[in-house]
Amino acid sequence: MAKFVVAGRANCPYYAKTELVADYLCKNLPDFQVHKIVQAPEDWQKWLQELCKKNDWVHENSPIIWRELVDRGGKGLLLGGYNDFMEYAQGYYGFTSDTMTTLMLKIARENFMSNENEREEETFYKNLMKPMPIWVSGALSTACVNLIPALVTGELFGKTNEVSLHLLHNDAPLDILEGLQWEIEDMAFPLLRKVTVQNTLRKAFMDAEIIIVLDDYVPVKDQSIEDCYKEMVSFYQELAIMIDTFAKSNTRVIVAGDYIVNLKTYLLMQHVYSIDHCNFVAVPTQLEGEVKALLAQQLSVNAQDVKDVIIWGNIGRSVYIDLHKARVSQFESAIWGPPEFSRPVLEMLHDKSWIEEKLMEEVHSHRPKIQAAVKHELGLSRASAIHKILHWWYFDSPLGELVSLGVISHGEFDIPRNIIFSMPVRFCGGKWVIQTQLEISEETKNKLKYIAQELKLDVNCAIFILISNSPTCDPQWNRLERASFTEITIVNCYFVH
């Protein structure tokens, strides 16, 4: 069987005549097949050079014809151009063409117009499929750099969904941000339509569908907690205004960091009026992963074999690590089962004192120990945590598995309403659902009540800052309420069961 490929420039009359001859042979010879490739005039030369380089051919004009060895594999066998094909057709099949020049030119014009129409139609439909706009604030953080490949490769949103990536880092040197932009562009991700960078909040979050906020505020040396809070509250209020002004109404906002993550999420949520409160979440998954890794070491299993560890509370401040529902699979014991078979973690941990005395200490020291070893800001684990939340939000969390997430409270588990609180959820159908069917003990409720009080204190201090910054603020009230900051500490307090 002979299979020929005829390729040429859309407005080339010799390609038009070659096409006519190939069509005639294909119609009249049962074993003759032809595949045609038409290139726009401005694209032809580059396409031809790349084709010849790939196949080690030498050819300069339109058209180019080669024979594909259907039964043998390997690269095609170059036949040549128009004259070579006509000689081949006459020698092998006894066919000659007497097509007039005027007809050749007419067909060439029709080919050109047809190619133009196809390109316009392709551009039209491509424009209908607008890329998903993703914004990352705190773009120079290590977490952002580690997260970028997952955002733009199609792994998260499907292999055909294009994205536009917008990197924001307020007051950062623009040349550094541009360097990051160039590096991303050099990676030539096929689904990445556009990369932009900016170092001001002007028009931030324009048309955003996903917003990832990584800006962290931790008191630095010689800085008071009050000043840290003031700086953070002011910045997040500005972020919220930009989100409310420019982002889409269905935007999903993910907040991650090391300190008072719940409060930062709350500030964004409270100052954005056009987006549902359920679209704002805080990420405790990094801590959840650290706890699973420590438990896995004790149980001699992989971290992925530990499930349903629940992180309750105030992410980056006081949390309760709840192991009551935690289960482990692939654990070597007298009872063995299939891969999905699991057993309660608390029953499998023989060293009960380790849970009460050592686990909290190891959780406290785990992240600082890693940071001291690598000597730079941690980013891989946080990027992985954000990646998981995004993936679950779009494609559901694992069936039957509990996930910890900082979300708006509506009174579940006797937690005060309208605060951001980390709770067990499941993702289903593009939404998260709090697992209110879980039964918790009075002891757990008391611990959650303590954390809720701390969260309300955080919120009150933030409100105090907002009011005190108002030009109508009563100075007397300002002096009285300033005492609230004496109750705030920056020591993370973990309760572990």
N, C-alpha and C positions, 0 to 999 in steps of 0.2 A: 504494500500500500504506500502511495506517495502522498505525503502531507507537506504542503508548501506554505510558507509565511511570506506575505507580501506587505511591506511597510513603506509608507511614503509620506511626503508633505501634502497637506490637504489641497493646495492649489497647484499641484504639479500635473501637467497634462500627460507625462509619461507614466506616472502612477495610475492615472485614469485609464490609459490604454492597457496597461498591465493588468489592472483589475478586471477589465472587460474580458480579456483573454482567459484569465484564471477562472472567472465565473462560467465561461463557455465550457472549458475543460471539465470543471467540477460537475456541470449539468449533464454532460455527455459521456463522461468516463466514470463508472461506478467506483473505481479504486482511487480516484483523484480527490484529494481534500485540500481546501485552502482556508487559511486564517488571515484576516486583513487587519492591519494596524494603521490608523491615520493619526498624524501628529500635526498640530497647528504650526504654521510657518515659523513663528518665533521660537518654538520649542524644538524644531526638527534637528538642527545642527547639534545641540547639546545631547539630545536623545541618541542620535546616531553615533556620536563619539563614545558615549557610555556603553552602547551596545557593542561596538567594535572592540573597545578595550576589554570588555568582559569576555568576549569570545575569541580575542586575538585575531580579528579580521582587519582587512584594509579596504575601506570603501568610503567614497566621498559624496556621492550624489543621491538624489531621489529618483526612483525607488531603490530599495534593497530587498533582495529575495533570497531566502535560504530554505533548504529542505531539512525537515526534522526527521530524524531516524526513529520512527515510531516504535519499531520492534527491538531496537538495540539500546536505546537510552543514549546518554551523553549529549554533548553540544551539537547544534545543528551544523549542516554542511552548506557553506556559503555558495550560492549560485552566481550572484553578481547583481547587475542592474537590469535596465530595460532590455538592452540589446542581447544580453546573455540569456534572459528568460525567453525572448522571442526565438533565438536560435535553438534553445532547448525544446520549445514547443514544436518547432518545425521538424527538428531531427528525430524526436521520440514519438511525436503524435501526428506528424504530417499536417500541422495546422499553421496557417499564416493569416495575418490580419491586414485588411485594407481599410481600416478606420481612417476617415478623413480628419485632417488637422482641426478643422472647425468643430467637429463633434468632440474631439479630445479636449479642446479648450472649454467647450460647454460643460462637459462632465466634470472637468477640473473645478469650474466655478461652482457647480452644484455640490461637489464634495466639500469645497471650502465653506459654503453657506451652511451645509448640514453639520459640519464640525463646529462652526461658530454657535449654531443653535444648541448643540449638545453641551458645549461648554457653558453657555449662559444658563441652561436648565440645571446643570450640575452646580453652578455657583448659587443659583436661586435656592435650591433645596439645601445646600450646605449652609447658607445664611439662615435658613429656618431652624436649623439645628445649632442654636447658639451655645457656646461653651458655658459650662457651669462656673460662675465667678466665686473663687475662694479667696478670702482675706485672712491674713495672719498678722496679728499685732504682737510686737515683741519678736520681730523677724530675725534679729541677730542672736537670739538665744540658741544654745546648742540643740534644744529640743526641736526647734523649727527646722534647723539644717538637717536633722535626722529624719524629720517627718516628710520633707518635700518629695523624695522619690515615691513614697506611698500615695501622695496626693495626686501625682501627675502621670503615673504609669498605667492607670486603668484598673489597678488592683482593688481599689475601694468602690468605684462607681461604675464598673463595667468596662469592657475592652473597646467600646465604641463611643463612650461619652467623653467629649473633649472638655478641657477645663482652661480657664484663665486664672493665673495665680497673681495675687496682689500682695506685696510684702510691705508692711508698715512698721517702722520703728521710730517713735517720736523723738525728735532732737538728735538722732544719730547722724554721724557724718555721711553725707550723700554718696561720696566716692566709695565708701565701704559697701553700702547697699547696692550700688551699681556693679561693683565687683561680684557680689553674690548673684545679681541678675545675669551677668555675662556667663558666669560659671554654669548656671542652670540652663541658659540658652545653648551653651556648648554641648550639653548632654543630649540635645536633639530628641527629646521625648516626643513620640509620634502623636500623642493626644494633648500635648500642651500647645494651645493656640497662642497664648500671650503671657508675658511676665512684665509686671510693672513694680516699681519701688517708690516709696515716698517717706519723707521724714517729718511731715507735718500732718495734722488731723484735717486739713482742708480737703473736703470732699472724700474723706475716708469712708470705706465700706460701700461705695457706689454699686448698686444692684447686687449686693452680696447675697448668696444663698447659703454659704457656710462661713462662719466667723470663728476663728480660733484665737483666744486671748491668752498670751503667755507673759504679759508684763507683770513682773513680781515686785512687791514692795516689802522689804524687810529692813528694820531699823539698822542703820550702819553705825560705825563707831562715833560716839559723842552725839548721836541723834536721839532725841527723845521720842517715846512712843507717840506722843501727841503730834509731833511734827511729821512723823512717818505717816500717821493716819491722815493728817491734813493733806499731805502730798498725794496719797493714794486716792482719797475721796474726791479731790478736785480732778485728778486725771480720769478716774473712771466715770465721773459725771460727764466730762467732755466726750469720752468714748460713747457713752449712752446717747448723748444728743446726736452725734454723727450717725450712729446705728439707726436711731429713730428717724432721722432725716433722709438717709440715702439707701439703707438696706431694704431688701424685699420683705414683704409682710410674712413670708413663710421661712425666713432665715433661721438657721439653727446655730446657736451660740454656745461654744464650749470654752470653759474657763479652767485653766490648769496652773499650778504653781506650788511653791513651798509654804506659803504663809497666808492666813485668813482668806482662803479661796472662797468659802461660803459667802463672806461679806462682800467680796468683789463681785461675785455673781449676783448677789442681792442688789447691789448698787446699780448694776447694768439693768437688771429686770425692772426695778422700781422707776427708772428714769426713761424707759422705752415704753411707749404707749401703743405703738402700732403692731407689736409682735406678741403673740401668746406667751404667757409666763412659762408654759410647759416647754417652750423652745430654748430655755436657758438651763444649762446643766453645769455642774462642777465635777471635776474628775478625781476620784479617790483610787482609781484603778492601779496607779503606780504603787501606792502603799499596800493595796490588796495583793499585788504581785510579789512584793517584798515579803509579806507575811507567809504567802504560799511557799516561797523559796526556802524560808527558814524552817517551816514545818516539814517540807520535803526532805531537807537535810537530816532531820531527826528520824524520819520514817524510812529513809533510804529509798526514796522514789523520785521520779521527776516532778518538777514543780507543776506541770500541766495535769498531773494525776491528783492534785488536791483541788477540790471544788467547794463552792458554797461558803467560803469565808466571807463574813459580812463586816463591812466597815460602817459603823454608825457615827453620825455626829458632824463635827466642825473640822473640815479638812484643813490641815496645816496648823491646827490648834489642839483641841481636845477631841479624841475619838475613842470609841469603844470597839475593840476587836472581838467580835462575837464568833466563837467556834462551836456553838451549840448545834448548828446545822451542817458544819463542815464534814466533808466525806473524802475518803482516799481510795483510789483504785490501784491495781497492780501491786498491792502490798503483800509481801511474802509472809504467810502465816499458815496455821493449820487448816484454815478454810480458804479455798481458792475457787475462783469462778472465771467467767468470760471477761473480756476487756471492760465491759460496761458495769461489771459487778463492783460495788464500792461498800465501804464500811465506815462508821463514824470515826472521825479523827480522834476525838477524846477517848474513845475506847482503845484505840490502837497505840496511843502514846503512853507507854508504860511508866515513863518518868514524869509523874504528875507535878513534881516540884519544879520541873523545868518550865511548865506552863505558867505557874504562879510567880516564879522568882526570876527566871532567866529570859523568857520570851520578850517581856516588856523591855528589858535592858538591851537585848539584841536588836529589837525593832528601833529603839532610840538611836543606837550607835551604828546601825547598818548603813544608812545613806552617808553619814559623815566619814565612815571608814572607807567606803568606796571612793568618795570624793578626794580623800587624802591620798589614796593610792594612785588614782588617775591624774590628780593635780589639775583638774579643770572642771567646769560646770557639768553636771550630769545631764544627759539629754536622751540617751537611747531608751531608757526605761519610761521616761515621760512621753516620748514620741510614740512608743509602743502602746502605752495606755490610751492616748488620744486616738490612735489608729483603731484600737479595738472598739472604743465607744462609737466612733464614726461608722465602722463596719456594721456593728450591731444595730445602730439607728436606721441604717438603710436596708439591712438584710436579715435582721432578727438575731437575738442572742441564742446561744446553744439551747436546744430544747431541754427543759427541766432544770436548767442551771440558774442559780441566783447570781446577780450582778449588783455591785455596789455603785450608787450614783447619787450625787448631790442634786436634789430637786426641790421644787416648791412644796411645802407641807400644807395639807388641807385638814390637819388634825389627826392623821393616821398615827397609830401607836401612842396616842395622847401627847403627841408633839405639838407645840403651839402652831397655830396657823400662820401662813404668810412669811415663813422664814425658809432659807435654803438649808436643808438637812440631808446628810448622806444616809440613804436607806437601801434595803434590798429591792431591786426591780427586775423586770424582764422586758426585753424589747420585742415588740410584735407589731407588724404592719406599719412600720415607720413611727411608732410611738413607744414610750416607756410606760410601764404599768407597775405601780407599787404593789408589792406582794403582801397585802393586808391580811391574807389568810394565815400567815405565820403567827404562831403563839409565842409570846415572850413572857419571861418571868417578871415578878415584881421587882426583883433585884435589877434586872435589865432596865425596866421602866424608870427606876430611881436614877440610874446612871445617865439615861437619856435626858431625864429632867434636869440634871446638873449641867449637862452640855448645852441644853436649850437655854438655860439661864445665862450661860456664858455668851451664847450667840445673840441673845436679846441685848446683853450689855454692849457687844460689838455694834449692833444695829443702833442702839441709843447714842453711842459715841459718834457714829457716823452722822446721825440726824443732828446731833449737837453741833458738829462741824459745819454742816450745811446751813443751819439756822444762824450760827454765829458769824458766818461769812455774808449773811444777808444784810443789806444796808439798813433794814428795819429792826435789826436785833437789839434787844434791851441789854445794855452793858451789865446791869446787875445780874440778869439771868446768866449771862456769859460767865461771870466770875463764879457763880454758885455751881454751874454745871461742869466747870473745868475739873472739879474733883473726881468726876467719873473716870478719868484716865488713870487715877492711882490704883484702880482695881484691875487694870489690864496687865497681863504678863505675856511674855513671848515664849514661854516654855511650853512645848507640846506635852499634853498630858494624855497618856494612853491607858485606858482600862482594858485589861485582857482577861478573858475567862478561859 
